[in-house]
Amino acid sequence: MIVNVAGAVGATLARLGVRTAFGVVGSGNFHVTNALVDGGARFVAARHEGGAVTMADAYARMSGEVGVVTVHQGPGLTNALTGLTEAAKSRTPLLLLAGEVTSPRSNFYVDQAALATAVGALTIRISAGTAVEDTVRAYWIACSGRAVLLNLPLDVQAASAARELPEIEALATAAGSRIPPEAGARSAAEGSISLSDVGVPGAGGSGAGGSGVGGFAGAGGFAGAGSEAGDSGVRDSGVLRPEFGGVDEFVDVLLAARRPVFVAGRGARGARMELVALADRVGALLATSAVAKGLFRGSTWDLDVSGGFATPLAVELIQDADLIVGWGCALNMWTMRHGSLIGPDTTVVQVDQDPDAIGAHRPVTLGVVGDVAETAKHALARLDPRHVTTFRMGYRSPGLAERLAREGRWRDVPYEDWGTPREGDPDEADGRAGSHPASVPGGHDDPPTKGRIDTGMAGHDDSARKGRIDRGIAGPDSARKGRIDPRTLSIGLDDLLPDERIIATDSGNFMGYPAMFMDVPDECGFVFTQAFQSIGLGLATAIGAALARPDRLPVAALGDGGALMGVAELETVVRLGLPMVIVVYDDEAYGAEVHHFGPDGFPLGTVTFPPTDLAAIARGFGCDALTVRAKEDLHGVAEWLKGPRERPLLVDAKVAADRGSWWLEEAFRGH
């Protein structure tokens, strides 16, 4: 039986390997969504299109697959634009299917292509005669790390695809296994691709293979294919390709350095083994951008996150580096603190698969174009086997390994007691007292590295977590005020939650607390949809991540503003039966604006709100819920974790917010 275009699109995507799709169904995407389901894909219904796109974004980041979304024409697309913008800026592989009306007289009419282009997405419009080809092209471009809108005009959807279903499925299956790597770049540049381009037998092509869509994703795909999103900026002319010998110059730079630091970004996910091996040979310390948090977890030399969420020790050591290598990392204002982490004489190298990413945010001494893992392996192979750096001797910090174990991996001292060990403190007994920094730039509200210390080296996660010593870091006035310090809250949760977790954060004044004080097991434990800095995406992010990684406990960290903005998706969490912990850092305000404008005496009535019983709201959706005002209230979380976890848990944490978080000044410097 000849199928229509809507059926052909759905069948093609299913045969290309789409296992999960998200969306909100209306008349304009009803048939294509059903065709996807008929092809074997799971459809996850969201309550708002913005949530649906963000779920697909997080799912793509955590699964290595293309995120697929279907929405209605007109308002379905406009509701999705914030999530689409985030995906486009983050270079998430995402394919958005949208119904489309083409008559300006229709109430649903908007220039959908112009809207998508304006937020950085690519656009393709389906045609009846080339429905399979158009769908393959859109999917492949998405595979290469782009957000793509596939417009589906209503009249075209209903037209005949001129092919029977078995033929469509055979063509799509062949296309999915034979797309050559260069096809995505060519189709993006030229705006066209035929089935012969992807080697589909019987389509006039040579049948030449390549890595294929599946092979591309399996080899790292978008996760190892390039940089984090960013604005255009200064470019450097010294871009080299490893396959053309440029890695030799890179090796010379590595060997000349005495205090190298590797900073890995999203483009380095999946390349831990190669980067750690190279770092061990050249004596480099290891750090990540926020989106790659956890990549080097378990390494003695892990500094954790570089930038606004960096510990004071990490800042000290990165600023002291004579070489910084960005691996699939944008080295943008957040990761480099507006350049303040780069010393005046520091050599900066950037390795990225995308040539346009090299030098996009700052001048670099040397650029190397190539896959992160492959470049690291090339560099390691070029090193003299006799060259082995077993200790990071170039750093001027005495007892570096010990300091990293004590201060870098875990929280070290109470934030109100910097440099002043308390009576009976374990540090006094083992002779380590007095080695903590006496002050941190920015006063007591700059973060301590973390609120506990490790009793030994931080080489193994299990022993480190079991070896922590609680240092009681609660702020002195938090209990009297009936509000919990957000650091105490985050550390208490970090103690209680199982190691196998995935943490998703929203945006806001609170966001540094879960990012710094809650640990994750690896780079697939932290999902951070913050390229557009929109609030309200956090809960949907956690849903997408949870579906991609059902083996881990999902944790959503939200501010009260973002939680209420995305509250409709609580119903989705309950309906899907996700055993999620949703933590709301509730300061009854848009805290970033309060702390930015409040000190200057501006009225704050527009950004502060009366108390809201978020726990009661959550119970209304079908969640378990509790209110936390002190550390003791976290007992309810421990009880929920014992099981059976049949309903998600919302923690309405009434947090103290007398002062802005340490990272806030950095954030507003970027405005």
C-alpha positions, -999 to +999 in steps of 0.1 A: +000+000+000+013+035-010+018+056+022+014+093+025+043+117+033+035+119+070+038+081+072+070+081+051+086+106+074+078+086+106+088+053+090+121+067+078+130+081+112+121+049+129+143+029+105+172+054+109+173+044+146+150+068+164+140+050+196+124+079+215+105+110+205+091+138+226+063+162+219+029+177+223+005+164+197-020+185+177-037+181+144-006+192+125+017+165+139-008+137+148-001+115+118+037+118+117+038+110+155+017+079+150+039+068+122+069+071+144+052+050+171+040+024+145+077+022+135+087+012+170+097+045+186+085+054+220+066+087+222+069+107+254+041+133+257+051+165+275+027+191+288+043+220+270+063+222+238+092+240+256+094+211+279+093+186+251+123+202+232+143+204+264+136+168+273+148+158+238+179+180+243+188+163+276+180+129+262+204+135+233+232+147+255+229+117+278+222+090+253+244+098+223+213+097+201+196+124+181+168+141+201+136+140+182+106+163+189+072+167+172+050+198+176+019+214+161+022+242+135+023+278+146+020+280+184+034+246+187+067+259+172+067+292+190+062+275+223+092+254+216+115+282+206+134+287+239+143+250+240+152+251+204+175+280+210+192+262+239+198+232+217+211+253+188+235+272+210+247+239+226+252+222+193+229+194+204+219+169+177+182+176+176+155+172+150+123+191+155+093+180+133+067+207+130+034+209+111+033+240+089+006+260+072+017+280+042-012+303+037-008+338+053-045+339+059-044+310+084-045+318+121-016+293+125+006+311+100+040+323+110+073+322+090+085+291+107+118+289+087+126+325+097+119+318+134+141+287+134+169+305+115+167+334+140+176+312+169+204+293+151+186+262+138+188+249+103+155+244+083+144+219+057+109+218+042+096+183+032+085+177-004+062+150-015+085+136-042+116+135-019+101+128+015+126+100+023+155+120+010+145+151+029+141+132+061+174+114+058+191+148+051+176+164+081+185+135+104+220+134+092+226+171+097+212+167+132+237+138+137+265+161+129+257+183+159+230+207+147+195+216+157+173+211+126+136+221+120+119+198+095+088+217+084+059+195+074+033+214+053-002+200+060-010+196+024+023+178+017+018+155+047-014+142+032+000+137-003+012+104-016+049+095-010+047+074-042+063+045-024+051+015-004+061+011+032+085-018+027+104+002+000+106+032+023+118+011+052+145-006+030+157+028+017+159+043+052+177+013+066+202+014+038+207+051+043+212+048+080+240+023+075+258+040+046+258+078+051+295+089+046+308+114+072+312+142+047+276+141+037+264+161+067+288+189+061+281+189+023+243+189+028+245+217+053+266+238+030+248+230-002+213+225+011+207+193-008+215+156-006+202+126-025+200+090-016+229+084-040+250+106-017+245+082+011+251+051-009+216+037-010+216+007-034+193+013-064+193+050-059+219+058-085+248+059-061+280+039-060+271+023-027+303+036-012+302+033+025+316+053+054+312+053+091+274+056+087+251+074+111+252+046+136+290+044+134+294+082+137+273+083+169+290+052+183+324+067+178+315+097+199+292+114+175+282+148+187+296+142+222+331+139+209+328+159+177+334+195+186+332+224+209+307+238+233+284+265+218+296+301+217+297+334+200+321+342+172+352+361+180+389+362+175+404+335+152+440+324+151+457+313+119+478+285+134+452+258+129+468+224+124+454+190+115+469+160+133+468+139+101+490+165+084+517+164+111+505+193+132+505+172+163+543+174+163+542+211+171+516+203+198+539+177+214+567+202+214+545+226+233+535+199+258+571+189+265+581+225+271+555+230+298+562+226+335+527+233+348+502+221+322+465+220+328+440+201+305+405+216+304+380+193+288+346+204+275+316+187+260+336+177+229+359+156+251+331+134+266+340+098+259+378+106+257+387+102+294+411+073+289+431+090+262+433+123+280+443+108+314+470+087+297+484+118+280+481+139+311+500+113+331+528+113+306+533+151+305+523+159+341+491+178+334+464+185+359+428+178+348+398+201+348+365+204+329+339+229+318+306+227+337+289+206+310+317+180+312+317+178+350+326+144+363+348+134+333+379+129+354+362+118+386+384+094+405+417+108+392+441+121+418+447+151+396+411+161+391+404+198+398+367+194+389+351+224+372+371+253+358+355+287+359+327+301+380+321+269+398+358+262+405+371+256+439+397+281+453+424+255+449+414+249+412+416+286+406+450+289+421+464+260+401+449+270+368+461+306+372+496+292+379+496+270+347+521+278+320+501+258+295+463+254+292+450+230+266+413+232+259+400+198+246+367+201+229+362+231+251+352+266+241+374+283+267+347+309+269+342+336+296+325+311+319+352+285+318+380+309+319+364+335+342+366+362+316+402+353+309+413+358+345+424+322+348+449+326+320+482+341+331+499+368+310+526+343+298+504+312+296+504+293+263+469+284+252+462+255+229+428+245+216+419+211+202+386+208+184+370+189+156+353+221+144+378+245+128+354+274+134+356+268+172+393+274+173+399+309+187+362+317+187+363+332+222+400+342+227+433+342+209+451+309+211+488+301+207+481+270+187+450+254+173+447+217+164+417+205+144+408+169+152+388+145+173+398+149+209+405+112+216+423+107+184+445+138+188+454+127+224+463+093+211+484+108+183+502+130+207+509+102+232+523+080+203+547+108+193+562+111+228+595+095+235+586+063+255+613+073+280+595+106+288+574+098+318+563+125+343+552+106+374+548+137+397+534+171+389+567+187+400+564+220+382+536+233+404+547+256+432+521+243+455+538+221+482+523+187+487+502+190+456+487+155+456+479+158+493+462+192+488+442+179+459+431+149+479+421+172+508+408+203+492+401+196+455+379+165+457+358+173+488+349+203+508+376+212+533+366+235+561+335+253+574+330+284+553+328+305+584+361+292+597+385+295+568+420+289+582+408+283+618+405+246+626+380+240+654+389+222+686+389+185+681+391+189+644+407+159+627+432+182+610+448+190+644+453+154+652+472+145+620+493+176+618+475+192+588+461+222+606+469+256+593+474+245+557+440+258+545+439+292+528+432+320+552+408+338+529+391+336+496+385+364+471+351+378+476+346+372+514+330+343+532+304+339+505+329+326+480+326+289+482+347+266+502+361+239+480+337+215+496+323+209+530+342+178+540+377+164+536+388+130+523+409+111+549+432+098+522+440+101+486+411+108+462+420+081+437+389+060+441+354+072+444+340+045+467+368+049+493+367+087+490+330+089+496+331+065+526+362+083+540+347+118+542+345+135+575+315+157+583+326+192+593+292+207+601+292+236+578+257+250+585+256+288+587+254+300+623+220+318+618+202+295+594+183+275+620+171+305+639+158+320+607+139+289+598+159+286+566+186+262+556+219+273+541+220+261+505+255+247+511+242+226+540+213+215+520+234+204+490+260+187+511+233+169+531+217+156+499+251+146+485+256+124+516+222+108+512+218+102+475+232+071+459+264+074+440+248+064+407+229+096+401+223+121+373+219+157+383+201+183+362+201+220+372+180+249+362+194+284+360+193+310+388+211+323+418+211+289+434+227+269+405+263+268+418+253+249+449+243+217+433+270+221+407+298+224+433+286+206+464+268+175+448+291+150+432+285+129+401+302+096+391+312+106+356+305+130+327+271+114+322+261+123+357+256+161+351+234+177+325+235+215+322+212+231+296+225+266+302+238+279+268+208+303+266+207+309+304+169+305+305+152+295+337+124+270+336+142+242+317+156+223+347+127+199+353+123+190+316+160+185+314+159+160+343+131+141+326+150+137+293+181+127+312+162+102+333+148+085+302+182+083+286+198+068+318+172+048+337+200+031+356+206+062+376+186+082+402+175+114+385+179+146+406+164+179+394+179+210+411+156+240+406+150+275+419+115+284+429+111+307+399+121+280+374+102+253+392+069+273+389+077+282+353+080+245+344+056+231+370+033+215+343+059+188+337+055+175+373+025+157+358+048+141+332+072+129+359+043+113+378+027+098+347+060+083+336+066+068+370+101+083+373+117+078+407+130+114+407+142+137+435+132+173+427+150+198+450+137+234+449+160+260+464+131+283+475+142+318+483+108+333+473+124+355+447+142+357+414+173+357+434+198+367+407+179+400+403+175+406+440+213+403+446+222+422+415+200+452+420+193+451+457+227+464+469+222+495+448+189+503+466+165+496+437+130+485+447+126+447+445+088+443+446+088+431+410+112+401+417+101+390+452+070+369+460+050+357+490+056+323+504+044+294+482+037+259+496+055+240+468+052+208+487+014+210+487+015+218+449+037+187+443+013+165+463-015+178+441+003+164+411+008+131+428+043+135+442+056+127+476+068+160+492+084+175+522+095+209+534+131+214+546+141+243+569+170+227+587+195+198+582+174+175+604+145+178+580+165+159+554+156+127+573+125+125+551+147+122+520+166+093+537+133+076+544+121+080+508+153+066+495+148+034+514+120+026+490+098+017+473+102+051+455+069+046+438+063+083+435+087+112+428+099+132+457+098+170+458+119+187+484+107+223+491+139+237+507+134+271+523+169+284+517+187+313+533+194+340+508+209+369+527+237+373+501+242+364+465+261+334+455+298+337+446+293+331+409+267+358+405+292+386+400+308+366+372+274+359+356+264+396+354+298+406+341+288+387+310+256+408+304 
